[in-house]
Structures are given as structure tokens and as C-alpha cells.
Amino acid sequence: MKVVIPAAGLGLRFLPATKAQPKEMLPVVDKPAIQYVVEEAVASGMTDIIIITGRGKRAIEDHFDKSYELEHKLRESGNSEALSEVQRIASMADIFYIRQKEQLGLGHAILCAKKHVGNEPFAVMLGDDIVVNDRPCIGQLVEVFEDTGTSVVGVEQVPRSKLHRYGVIRGKRVKDEIYRVEDLVEKPSPEEAPSDLAIIGRYVFRPEIFSFLEKIGPGKGGEYQLTDAMRLLCRKNGLYGLKFKGRRFDIGSKADWVKATITLSMERTDLAAELKGVGGLADKKH
């Protein structure tokens, strides 16, 4: 199954850090955010990856490319551990790049991959979400898709005070943590939200999603809204939501990015000891 990773956004919430570098390349501990997403896909057996890029995103391509000069320097210095890591990054997947020439929203970014995906089911993974679990999150969604033959999205219970940041489903639980989605609302107020199950950045779609994206066309602000296409998909072809297993780190804002970096750093055996007592980190529970 192919994977589409939209990475063409301007990263306005992270200015000035993103003025000259992609938001997706901001480090979380010592890896760029997008590497966590690619590694999750690879851990699920997906090695055909399409990254939707835009102007100023060349650093993403360079990161996953082979670097002869760097490898030569590491080999000469005897730094075999770093050499092994940079070689692994360059060889772990077949990555293709498609440029979104205009900022027309998430739905349009996904639509850019239509020719490459063809008439096959595919996964979509957003870089604003890092999910940590022994069973990769996107792999869990693929299992549900293979069982049902129906598109599926990842959902998570979030406090009602934060629902205005997400798409929220209305649905019925049908099995274990699987819900049949009856409708979804984009960024509702706490009072208007149909549930507390928010859609996070993991999806497995049947190829029909492309026709629905084309049907809705550009909406508010000239953007193609993925939620609108998913509502059509839900009504005509069905849609499931999976309350996945794992810890999600939302890195879509500066505060959440800092929290993710602190939490994951404190869980690293090579860093935790050095960080003890820094800003009271040792006393915090994550």
C-alpha cells in the first residue's frame, strides 16, 4: 500500500523558525518530525512513499537522500554509529516527491497524488501527529481496512475544550474500538460537537476519495477541504473510525512541539540522566 504524506504547508505557526526551513524538518529530540512519520510507515511494511512538497521544501529531499560527503567524513572519523544511521535513513523506503504548486489545502495536496496512487487503496499520514506504540498506528488502520474493505480514519478521545481544533465524528461502536462513522463535523464548538472522538492525522482511503475531492472542488478560502470529501465518502461508500492504541504527540503548535520534545527526551536512556533537575523536569509526570 502506498503512503501519501502532505508536507507542502508554510508552517506559519512556527515562524520565524520556518522562514527558511520546512516545518516538517523541525527536530523532535534529534530527528526531524517527518522522519517519525516515515519510520511509522516503514514499520507497517509500507515502503512506497509519496511526499507532497512545495517551494522551500528541498531540505526534506536532502534528508532522505544519500549523502556521499557526509558518509565519507563519518567513515574517516570512525563514527560507525552515525554512519549506520544516515545510511539507514537514505535506504529505508522508496520516496517520491510531488510539488503542490499552489496552497489549496490538505484535500488538494492529497489530490496531487492521484496519478501515482492510481486505482488502489492508500494511506495518508500527517506530520503534525507522532504516534508511539509497539504496533504502528497506521498499521492498525490497515488491519481494519483489510477486514472491512472500507476506508478508515484514526480517532482519539480528546477533552471537549480542545475539540474545536479537530474534525469530530458522530458514529456507533460496532466492535472493540471500531466505530461506524455516520457524520463528521470540522472544528465544532464544545456544545456542537457530536462526540469527543477527534480525527487525527492517520487515514486509509479507498481510491474513491479522489472523485469526491474533485466533486467538492475549492471551498472557503479557495481550499479543498478533506472533511467535505470524507462526508461524501461516509454517506456513499461508508467510513470507519478506529480508536487506535498508542500515545499521540500533537506537534501542530509551538507549545505542543516543546511538550513532545521534553517527554520523548526524558524517555531516552542517553538523555534522561543529563536532563534530571533541569527546569524541574525530573519532578514532572509524562
Solvent accessible surface area in square Angstrom, and as a share of the most:
residue,aa,sasa,rsa
1,M,80,0.36
2,K,36,0.15
3,V,0,0.00
4,V,0,0.00
5,I,1,0.00
6,P,18,0.12
7,A,1,0.01
8,A,6,0.04
9,G,37,0.36
10,L,108,0.54
11,G,12,0.11
12,L,116,0.58
13,R,155,0.57
14,F,7,0.03
15,L,77,0.38
16,P,115,0.72
17,A,50,0.38
18,T,12,0.07
19,K,168,0.71
20,A,101,0.79
21,Q,75,0.33
22,P,6,0.04
23,K,40,0.17
24,E,14,0.06
25,M,32,0.14
26,L,10,0.05
27,P,64,0.40
28,V,0,0.00
29,V,31,0.18
30,D,89,0.46
31,K,48,0.20
32,P,13,0.08
33,A,6,0.04
34,I,0,0.00
35,Q,1,0.01
36,Y,37,0.14
37,V,1,0.00
38,V,0,0.00
39,E,35,0.16
40,E,16,0.07
41,A,0,0.00
42,V,42,0.24
43,A,72,0.56
44,S,33,0.21
45,G,65,0.63
46,M,7,0.03
47,T,64,0.37
48,D,42,0.22
49,I,0,0.00
50,I,0,0.00
51,I,0,0.00
52,I,0,0.00
53,T,6,0.03
54,G,1,0.01
55,R,203,0.74
56,G,60,0.58
57,K,10,0.04
58,R,162,0.59
59,A,41,0.32
60,I,0,0.00
61,E,55,0.25
62,D,78,0.41
63,H,47,0.21
64,F,14,0.06
65,D,87,0.45
66,K,91,0.39
67,S,39,0.25
68,Y,153,0.58
69,E,139,0.62
70,L,81,0.40
71,E,7,0.03
72,H,102,0.45
73,K,136,0.57
74,L,24,0.12
75,R,133,0.48
76,E,123,0.55
77,S,82,0.53
78,G,59,0.57
79,N,67,0.34
80,S,81,0.52
81,E,149,0.67
82,A,33,0.25
83,L,23,0.11
84,S,68,0.44
85,E,66,0.30
86,V,37,0.21
87,Q,64,0.29
88,R,96,0.35
89,I,17,0.08
90,A,28,0.22
91,S,88,0.57
92,M,24,0.11
93,A,18,0.14
94,D,92,0.47
95,I,33,0.17
96,F,88,0.37
97,Y,68,0.26
98,I,46,0.23
99,R,118,0.43
100,Q,8,0.04
101,K,175,0.74
102,E,109,0.49
103,Q,84,0.38
104,L,44,0.22
105,G,17,0.17
106,L,59,0.29
107,G,0,0.00
108,H,35,0.16
109,A,4,0.03
110,I,0,0.00
111,L,29,0.15
112,C,36,0.22
113,A,0,0.00
114,K,82,0.35
115,K,198,0.84
116,H,62,0.28
117,V,3,0.02
118,G,36,0.34
119,N,136,0.70
120,E,84,0.38
121,P,47,0.30
122,F,0,0.00
123,A,0,0.00
124,V,0,0.00
125,M,0,0.00
126,L,36,0.18
127,G,14,0.13
128,D,39,0.20
129,D,9,0.05
130,I,4,0.02
131,V,15,0.09
132,V,55,0.32
133,N,59,0.30
134,D,148,0.76
135,R,107,0.39
136,P,30,0.19
137,C,1,0.00
138,I,0,0.00
139,G,15,0.15
140,Q,7,0.03
141,L,0,0.00
142,V,22,0.12
143,E,86,0.39
144,V,10,0.06
145,F,20,0.08
146,E,125,0.56
147,D,120,0.62
148,T,53,0.31
149,G,34,0.32
150,T,20,0.12
151,S,0,0.00
152,V,0,0.00
153,V,0,0.00
154,G,0,0.00
155,V,1,0.00
156,E,41,0.18
157,Q,96,0.43
158,V,13,0.07
159,P,82,0.52
160,R,109,0.40
161,S,77,0.50
162,K,86,0.37
163,L,0,0.00
164,H,94,0.42
165,R,92,0.34
166,Y,25,0.09
167,G,9,0.09
168,V,0,0.00
169,I,1,0.00
170,R,110,0.40
171,G,30,0.29
172,K,134,0.57
173,R,145,0.53
174,V,74,0.42
175,K,125,0.53
176,D,96,0.50
177,E,49,0.22
178,I,24,0.12
179,Y,28,0.11
180,R,120,0.44
181,V,6,0.03
182,E,63,0.28
183,D,23,0.12
184,L,0,0.00
185,V,54,0.31
186,E,78,0.35
187,K,122,0.52
188,P,4,0.03
189,S,38,0.24
190,P,49,0.31
191,E,150,0.67
192,E,125,0.56
193,A,10,0.08
194,P,46,0.29
195,S,24,0.15
196,D,41,0.21
197,L,13,0.07
198,A,0,0.00
199,I,17,0.09
200,I,4,0.02
201,G,1,0.01
202,R,1,0.00
203,Y,14,0.05
204,V,0,0.00
205,F,0,0.00
206,R,82,0.30
207,P,22,0.14
208,E,50,0.23
209,I,0,0.00
210,F,5,0.02
211,S,60,0.38
212,F,16,0.07
213,L,0,0.00
214,E,86,0.38
215,K,132,0.56
216,I,48,0.24
217,G,14,0.13
218,P,82,0.51
219,G,41,0.39
220,K,185,0.78
221,G,76,0.73
222,G,31,0.30
223,E,66,0.29
224,Y,37,0.14
225,Q,60,0.26
226,L,9,0.05
227,T,19,0.11
228,D,63,0.32
229,A,0,0.00
230,M,4,0.02
231,R,76,0.28
232,L,33,0.16
233,L,0,0.00
234,C,12,0.07
235,R,148,0.54
236,K,123,0.52
237,N,61,0.31
238,G,21,0.20
239,L,1,0.01
240,Y,23,0.09
241,G,0,0.00
242,L,16,0.08
243,K,57,0.24
244,F,18,0.07
245,K,120,0.51
246,G,33,0.32
247,R,103,0.38
248,R,40,0.15
249,F,25,0.10
250,D,28,0.15
251,I,9,0.05
252,G,5,0.04
253,S,32,0.20
254,K,103,0.44
255,A,63,0.49
256,D,23,0.12
257,W,65,0.23
258,V,67,0.39
259,K,123,0.52
260,A,1,0.01
261,T,35,0.20
262,I,54,0.27
263,T,14,0.08
264,L,20,0.10
265,S,10,0.07
266,M,33,0.15
267,E,86,0.38
268,R,80,0.29
269,T,137,0.80
270,D,84,0.43
271,L,51,0.25
272,A,23,0.18
273,A,78,0.60
274,E,138,0.62
275,L,46,0.23
276,K,140,0.59
277,G,54,0.52
278,V,82,0.47
279,G,73,0.71
280,G,30,0.29
281,L,21,0.10
282,A,51,0.40
283,D,125,0.65
284,K,115,0.49
285,K,197,0.84
286,H,112,0.50
